[in-house]
Amino acid sequence: MTKRIAKRRLLYFVTEDWFFCSHWLPLAAAAREAGHEVFVVTRVREHGERIRKAGFRLIPMEMSRRGINPFLELLVILRLTTVYRKIRPGIVHHMGQKPMVYGSIAARMAGIPVVVNALMGLGFLFISENPKARVGRYLVMKLYKALLNRPESHVILENPDDLRLLIDKGILKTNHYSLIRGAGVDIRTFTVRSESGNVPLVVLASRLLWDKGVGEFVGAARILKKQGVNARFVLVGDRDPENPTAVSPEQLDEWQAEGVVEWWGYRSDISEVFGQSHIVCLPSYREGVPKVLLEAAACGRPIVTSDAPGCREIVSNGQNGFLVPLRDSAAVAVALKKLIDFPDLRKSMGLKGRERVENNFTHCHINTATLGLYAELTN
């Protein structure tokens, strides 16, 4: 009896409560409806009550995404091991790099039978070439190699570029992996709306990180304004002080004082933001599958993004938007100007983007694939 109950217990471990709610709450809800008893381990800030109201057992776990104190990090692993031993879930699902490493160690110590490790993009350590990042990347690759190839581990990757990199580097040797593209999007919330306003509104909605291409977006806006292009360029999102590539408040103030971009800050009504927009831009350096671009496409907005892992999963160049080279403000400006100048092109590309989401990237697609994986791994 105890073994059967444990088999239907599912535990999600993610660093931030807001990230769980923005990306994975629909999956957890689908798992609960399918008969799983769902637990969520995360750092609780403002979304704890929302997680509880959704019917999940919330277990606060204080941690830092950038923590480097070995003693404190070891304490996190030990606390997590205690949680795993107490709950005895049949499946643990780790989301992101730190949960994958710490959670896999804890799961091994606690004897958890099924460990799902979701690698949602390779992030700063795999993008940056500064000395600290190189050392961190080397250590993380060693840990991945040791942890991700264990018999109980199954890895979810969001794009084929990340899969090829891990295989080519000899990090992922097992065939225990699946390609499930992102977190999906709710196409009932994110719907197509006709454009409004005479001045095109170009939006970058993201955490304000240099790695998201914020600098290239501002550079492109500066180029187009100097050319006399009549458009508004808006940054939507918060800074992320725990990320080493966060844009400083002083830099944001400088850009606004210059008049090159507007900064709207964090917005919870991103569907409304996209409804007001004409074009969505994200010149990111690397992604898993960026949810914000899925939402933009679902809203029927054409996209300008980098020809980079993750981004190219959503945009087919010349079909529902344009792919541009990395770190190239001039190329971003050229692509944006095409869309600013031709409203009919925006409309046709936007509708193709919506169709692409409906056929490949809805919550239904992602939830069905993930719940099917859970069933396969526990049988």
N, C-alpha and C positions, 0 to 999 in steps of 0.2 A: 504493500500500500504506500509506504513512504517513498519507495523508488519511483512509483508511477506519478505521485504528486510532484516530486522533484523534477521529473522529466518535463512537466508542463510549466515549470517555473522558468521565466525568461528575465534576465537581468541586463539592462543597458548601462554601460559606463561611458560617460562623456564629460569633458572638462567643465563645460558651462551650461547652466540651466537655460539661458536664452537660446543657445545653439540647439539644444535638444528640442525646444519648443518650435523654433523656426524651421528646422529641417526634419526632425524625426518623430514628432508627436503623432502624425497620421499613421506612420508605420506601427508605432507602439499600440495605437488604438485598434488598428486592424489585427494585430497579434492578440490583443485582449478579446476582441470579438471572435477570434478563431479558437479561443479556449485557453490561452496562456494566462498565467498569473504574472503580471508585469511589475518588475522593480526597476527603479531608476536611481543610479548612483551618480551624483554630480555636485559641483560647487553651487550652492544655492545663493542667489542674490534677489532678484525681483520676480522670479517666475515659479517659485515653489508651490504657491497655492494653485496656480493653473495646472501644474503637473498632478497635484493631489486630486483636484476636481475632475481630471480626466480619468480617474479611477486607478491610478498607479501608486505603488508603494514607494515613497520618496525617502532616500537615504542620503543626507548631506555628507559631502566629503570635501573638506577644505584642502585646497592645493593651489599651486601656482603653475601656470603654463610655462613660465621661464625659470622655475626653481632650479638652483644649482647647488644648494647646500646638501651634501650627501646624507647627513643625519636626518634632515627634514624629509627628504625624498624617500629615504628608507622607511620612515614612519608611515608615509602614505601607503607604501606597499604592504607594510604589516597590518595597517588598519583595513586595507582592502582585502587582504587574506582572511582576516577575522570575519568580515562581512560575508565573503564567499562561503566560508565554513559554516556560518550560522544559517544562511538562507539556503544553501545547497541547491542552486539552480541547475536545471538540466542543460541550459544554454546560457553563456555569457556573450554579449555582443559589444565589442569595444569599438569606439568611434573616434578616430584620430590617432596621431602618432604617440602621444604620451599614454593615453589609455591602452593602446595596443601593447606597449612595452610593459608598463606597470601591471596592467590587467592580465597579461599572459603569464608573468611571473607569479602573480597571486593565484591565478587559476591552476597553475601547475602545483603549487604548494597545497592548494585546497582540494586537489583531485577532481576538478570540474571536467566532465566527460566531453563537452562540445564547446569549443572556443571559436567564435566568429570575429575576425579582425578586419574592420573596414578601414581601408587606407583612402582617405578622402583628399587625394592630391599629395604631392611630396613636399610642398611648403618651402619655407625660408631656407632650411638647411640644405635643400637640394637645388636651390636657385642661386644663393649667394656664394661668392668666391672669396670672401674675407677669411683670414686665418682661423678665427674662432668657428666659423661655420664649417670650414673644411674638417677641423678636428671633430666637431659635433657630428658631421655627416659620416665620418669614418666609424665613430663609435656606434651610431644608430644603425649603420649597415651591418656591423658585427652582431648587434643585438637582434636585428630582424632575421639575420641568417640563422641564429641560434633558436629563435622563438617561433618563427612562422612556418618552419618545416616539421614541427612536431606532429605526431599522428592525430592529436585531438584538434589541431588548428586548421581552420579554413579561412582563406583570405578573400575579401571582396575588394576589387579594384573598380574605379569608376571610368577609366579610359584605357585603351590599348597601349598608349605610349608609356604609361606607368608600368603596365604589365611587362612590356618588352624590356624596359630599363632594369627592372628587378631580376628578370631572367638572364639578361645579358651580363649583368654584374655578378651573377652567381648567388644572388641573395635568396631568390625564390626557386627552389629546386623541385618541390613537390608539385603534383598536379591538383592539389587541393585548393583551387581558387575558382572564383566566378567573376564575371564581368557584369556588374549591375550599375547602370549609368545614372548616378546621382541619387537625389532624394525625391525627385518627382515634383510635380506642380499640380495644384488644385485648379482645374480649368473652369470650375464654377465660380471661383473667386476672381481669377484673372481672366477677364473677358475682353474681346475686341471692342474698342470704342472709336468712333470717328474722331479725326483730329479737330481740335478747336484752337482758336487764336490765329493771328496772322503771322506772328514771329515764331519761327521754328524753335522748339525747346529741346536741347540736347542734354541728356542726363547721364551721369556716371553715378550709379548707386552701389555702394560697397563700403566696407571698412576703409578708412582713409590711410592706405598703406602705399608706399612707393612701389612695392611689388605688384600692386593692382594696376599699375600704369597711370596713377594719378598725375604724375609729372608730365607724362606724354599727352594726357588729355588737356592739361592746362597749356602745354606748349602748342598743341593744335589749335586751341581756342585763341591763343595769342596771335598765331599766324593768320587765322581767318578774320579776326577783328582788324588786323592791319590791312587786310585785303578789302575791307569794307563790307564783309559779309554780314547781313542782318540776321543774327540769331542770338539766343541766350544759351549759356553754358552753365550747368548746375551740378555741383557735387552734393550728393545725398548720402549721409552716413556719419557715423561717429569715428573719432580716433580710437585706436586700440593701444593704449600705453604699454601693455605687456608684450606687444610685438616689436621687435627691434627695427622694423622698417616703417614704424608709424610716422606720419607727417606731423610736424610740430605745430602747436597752436600759433606760434609766431609766423610760420610760413603760410598758414591759412589766412591769417589776418592780412598779411602782405598781399596775397593774391586778391582778396576782396577789396583792399584799398586801391589796388591797381585797376580794378574793374574788369578783370579778365574772366573771372568766374563768380558765381554766387554759391554760397554754402548754406544749405537748408538744414544741416544737422541731421540727427536721427529722425526717421519717420517710420511709424508703425503701419501706416496706410500706404504701403508701397504700390499697391494696385491703383490707388488714386493718383500717385505720382506718375506712374506709367500712362495712366489715362490722359494726363495733361501733356505728356511728352510727345515729341515727334520722332525722335531717334534716341536709341540707347547705345552707350559706348562703354567698353571695358577693355582697355589695352593691357590686360594682365600678362605677367611673365609666365605663369603656369597655374593650372587649376586641376581639381578633380573633374567635376562637372559643375560649373558655376550656376547655382540656383537662380541668381538674379537674372541671368540671361535666359533661362527657361521661362521665368515669369514675364520678362519683356517680350519674348517671342509669343507666349500665350496671349498677351495683350495686343498682338498684331503690330508690334513695333519692329522696324528694321534695326539691325545691330551692326556696329563696327567693333571688331575685337581682334585680338592678336591671333596669328597663325601659330598657336601654342597648344600644348597638351591640354585637354579639357575644353578649351574654348572652341576648337575645331569640331568637337562632337556636336555642337549646337548649330553652328553656322556653316552652311555650304556656300563657298565664295561665289558671289554674283547671283545667288538664288534668294536667300532670306537675309542677306547682309553682305558685308565685306570683311575678309581676313587681311590683316596688314602685318608687315614685319614687326618683330619685337623692338621695343625701345626706339621707335621712329615716329616722332611727332609730325613730321612733314607728311608721311604716308597716312597717318590718322587724319590730318587736315584734308588731304585730297579725297579720301573716302567720305568724310563727313560732308564736304562741299557738294559731292554728287547727290547725296540724299537731301541736303538742304535745298538745292536748286530744282529738284524734280519731285514734286508731290506724288505724281502717279507711280513713280518708281518706289517711293516709300510705301505706298498702299499695296502694291503688288508683292513686294518683298515681305511686308508685314503679314499678309495673308498666307504666304508660303511658310513663314515661321510658325504661325498658329497651327497649320496643318502638320508640320513636323512634330510639334509638341503633342498634338492629339494622337499621332500615330506611334510615338515612341517614349514619351517622357511624362505621362500623367502619374499621379499617385497610384492609380490602379496598376499600371505597368510595374512600378517599382515594388509595391507591396506584394503583388502576386509572386514576383520573382523571389523576393526575400522570404516570404512565408513558405514557398515551395522548397527553398533551400533548408529552412529550419526542419521541415518534415523529412527531407531526405537525410539530413545529418543525424536525426534522432531515431530513425528506423533501423 
